[in-house]
Amino acid sequence: MKHASIIVRADWDEEAGVWVASNDDIEGLAVEANTFETLEPKVVAVITDLFELNGFTSSLPEIPVHIMAEQLVRILNPTY
């Protein structure tokens, strides 16, 4: 792992109606959930599993995971 913390990007997939989380540094990390609240425990579980499967080691007692969410919302222009 390149950093002392992990940044996971969470995007809302309007078409599928789910949040999708991914990270370029952790191969295989792709998680979906219907709500942002249910996404977090899934992300943590998958990262833990991937670390164990890939033999990841760290000297840190805890590794911070930042789940960064972005959701685009459109409103009607009242002056249009």
N, C-alpha and C positions, 0 to 999 in steps of 0.2 A: 504494500500500500504506500502511496506517495506522501500522504499527509497524516497528521495526528488526529484528524477528524474526517468524517465522511459526509459529503454533501450529496443528497439524493434529490433529484428533481421530480416533482409531482405535477402532472398536467391533467386537466379535465378533458376527456375525450367526449365531445358533444354527441357525436354519432353513436358511439357505443354506450354512452351514459355511465361512464366509470372514470375514476381517477387512475392514472397510470404512473407508476414510479420507476425511475431508472437511474443508473449511474455508469459513467464510462469507465471508471477505474476498477469496478468489480464485475468481472465477466459473468454473465448469466443473471444479473439482477434485473428482473422485469416483473413487476407486481401490479395487480389490478384490484380495485375495491369500489364498491358502490358509493361509499362515503369517505371523506377525508379521515374521519375518526376511526374507521375500521382499517384504513390503509396502514397506519403507523405500526400496529402489532404485527401485521403481515411483513412489512419491510424489515423489522427487527429480526423476525424469525428466519427470513430468507437470507439476510446478511450473516447471521450466526451459522446457518447451515452451510453457506458457501465458504465461509472462513474455515470451517471444519473439513469440508470436502477438498479444499484447495491447499490445506496445510499452512494457512496463514498463522504467523506468530507475531506477537507484539509484547513489548515490555510495559505497556500501559495497563493499569488496573481496569480502566474503563475507556472506551472509545466513543467520543461524541458523534452522534448521527443527527445531522441537520436535514429535515425534510422540508424543502422549499417548494411552496405551492404557488401556482399561478392559474388563475381562471379568468378568461375573457368574458365580459358581460357587455352586451350591446343594449342601448336604450334608443327609443325613437326620438328623433330631433323634434322638439316642440315648435321650432321655428321653420321647419321644412315645408 
